[in-house]
Amino acid sequence: MQSKAKTVEAYLEALPEDRREVISEIRKIVLKNLPVGYEEVIQYGMISYVIPFSIFPKTYNNQPLAYLSLGSQKNHMALYMNNIYSDEKLKTWFVSEFTKAGKRLDMGKSCVRFRKLDNLPLDIIGKTVAHTSVEEFIKIYKHAKKIVD
């Protein structure tokens, strides 16, 4: 379910109140832990945290390189963490810590689906957001795409 909103504020305003509260709380955690250099935008109809073209313009799809996205879908909300998708060691740690926190993990390749804020171990989300610098994420991306400087 992609939003037609052009700004983060418009995206949040368009959400039902219960979802707006949850998405806003997770957004606060993301912004508090987001490494320097990422930029908050609307991309793919969600709130996204990307590496701007001014830092890294060479992407496969001519879109800023997405690090994280946060969205409200039809039947759930989701946090897409591309650093988990790209780093098997980080993914293993994340799954282990999520489970240790006593939470039920509903996860795709990079997305964690949830219905309530209580479904998430927020400290683990914050640590995962903070884990990958812009430089490291570019390095991971280049390795995956076999890009040589």
C-alpha positions as CSV (number, residue, x, y, z in Angstrom):
1,M,0.0,0.0,0.0
2,Q,2.0,3.0,-1.3
3,S,1.2,6.5,-0.1
4,K,1.0,9.3,-2.6
5,A,2.4,11.7,0.0
6,K,5.3,13.9,-1.1
7,T,6.6,14.7,2.4
8,V,7.1,12.8,5.6
9,E,4.7,15.1,7.4
10,A,2.0,14.5,4.8
11,Y,2.6,10.7,5.0
12,L,2.1,10.7,8.8
13,E,-0.9,13.0,8.6
14,A,-2.6,10.6,6.1
15,L,-2.3,7.6,8.5
16,P,-5.1,6.5,10.9
17,E,-4.3,7.9,14.3
18,D,-3.3,4.5,15.8
19,R,-0.8,3.8,13.0
20,R,0.4,7.4,13.0
21,E,1.4,7.0,16.7
22,V,3.3,3.8,16.1
23,I,5.1,4.9,12.9
24,S,6.0,8.2,14.7
25,E,7.5,6.4,17.6
26,I,9.6,4.2,15.4
27,R,10.6,7.2,13.3
28,K,11.9,8.8,16.5
29,I,14.0,5.8,17.3
30,V,15.4,5.7,13.7
31,L,16.2,9.4,13.8
32,K,17.9,9.1,17.2
33,N,20.1,6.2,16.0
34,L,20.6,7.0,12.3
35,P,24.3,7.4,11.4
36,V,25.4,10.7,9.9
37,G,24.9,11.1,6.2
38,Y,21.6,9.4,5.6
39,E,18.7,11.5,4.6
40,E,15.0,11.1,5.4
41,V,12.8,11.2,2.3
42,I,9.6,9.7,0.8
43,Q,10.6,6.9,-1.5
44,Y,8.5,4.0,-2.9
45,G,5.5,5.5,-1.0
46,M,7.1,5.1,2.4
47,I,9.3,7.1,4.8
48,S,12.8,6.1,3.7
49,Y,16.4,6.8,4.9
50,V,18.7,7.0,1.9
51,I,22.2,7.9,0.9
52,P,21.7,11.1,-1.1
53,F,23.1,11.3,-4.7
54,S,25.5,14.0,-3.4
55,I,27.3,11.2,-1.6
56,F,26.6,8.2,-3.9
57,P,25.0,8.8,-7.3
58,K,25.7,5.4,-9.0
59,T,22.7,3.2,-8.1
60,Y,21.3,0.4,-10.2
61,N,17.8,2.0,-10.4
62,N,18.7,5.7,-10.5
63,Q,17.1,6.2,-7.0
64,P,19.0,7.2,-3.9
65,L,20.3,4.1,-2.2
66,A,17.8,3.0,0.5
67,Y,19.1,2.0,3.9
68,L,15.8,1.8,5.8
69,S,12.2,2.3,5.0
70,L,9.2,2.6,7.3
71,G,5.7,2.0,6.0
72,S,2.1,1.3,6.8
73,Q,0.9,-1.6,4.6
74,K,-2.7,-2.9,4.3
75,N,-2.5,-5.6,7.0
76,H,0.5,-4.5,9.0
77,M,3.3,-1.9,9.4
78,A,6.8,-2.7,8.3
79,L,10.4,-1.6,8.9
80,Y,12.6,-2.5,5.9
81,M,16.2,-2.8,7.1
82,N,18.5,-3.3,4.1
83,N,21.6,-3.6,6.3
84,I,20.1,-6.8,7.6
85,Y,19.4,-8.1,4.1
86,S,23.0,-7.3,3.1
87,D,24.9,-8.5,6.1
88,E,24.4,-12.1,7.2
89,K,26.3,-11.7,10.5
90,L,24.1,-8.7,11.4
91,K,21.0,-10.6,10.4
92,T,21.9,-13.5,12.6
93,W,22.6,-11.2,15.5
94,F,19.3,-9.3,15.0
95,V,17.2,-12.5,14.9
96,S,18.9,-13.8,18.0
97,E,18.5,-10.6,20.0
98,F,14.9,-10.2,18.8
99,T,14.1,-13.7,20.1
100,K,16.0,-13.2,23.3
101,A,13.8,-10.1,23.9
102,G,10.8,-12.5,24.0
103,K,9.2,-11.0,20.9
104,R,7.7,-13.0,18.0
105,L,9.6,-12.1,14.8
106,D,7.6,-11.8,11.6
107,M,10.3,-11.1,9.1
108,G,10.8,-11.3,5.3
109,K,14.2,-10.8,3.7
110,S,14.7,-7.3,5.0
111,C,11.3,-6.3,6.5
112,V,10.1,-6.7,10.0
113,R,6.3,-6.8,10.0
114,F,4.4,-5.7,13.1
115,R,0.9,-4.5,14.2
116,K,1.8,-2.8,17.5
117,L,4.7,-1.0,19.0
118,D,4.8,-3.7,21.7
119,N,5.7,-6.3,19.0
120,L,9.2,-4.8,18.7
121,P,12.2,-4.7,20.9
122,L,12.9,-1.0,20.4
123,D,16.4,-1.1,21.8
124,I,17.4,-3.8,19.2
125,I,15.8,-1.7,16.5
126,G,17.9,1.3,17.5
127,K,21.1,-0.7,17.7
128,T,20.4,-2.2,14.2
129,V,19.7,1.3,12.7
130,A,22.9,2.6,14.3
131,H,25.0,-0.3,13.1
132,T,25.9,0.6,9.5
133,S,27.6,3.8,8.5
134,V,27.0,5.4,5.1
135,E,30.6,4.4,4.1
136,E,30.0,0.7,5.2
137,F,26.7,0.5,3.5
138,I,28.2,1.8,0.2
139,K,30.9,-0.8,0.5
140,I,28.4,-3.6,1.1
141,Y,26.3,-2.3,-1.9
142,K,29.4,-2.2,-4.2
143,H,30.5,-5.7,-3.2
144,A,27.0,-7.1,-3.8
145,K,26.7,-5.3,-7.2
146,K,30.4,-6.1,-8.1
147,I,31.2,-2.4,-8.6
148,V,34.9,-1.6,-8.7
149,D,36.1,1.9,-8.2
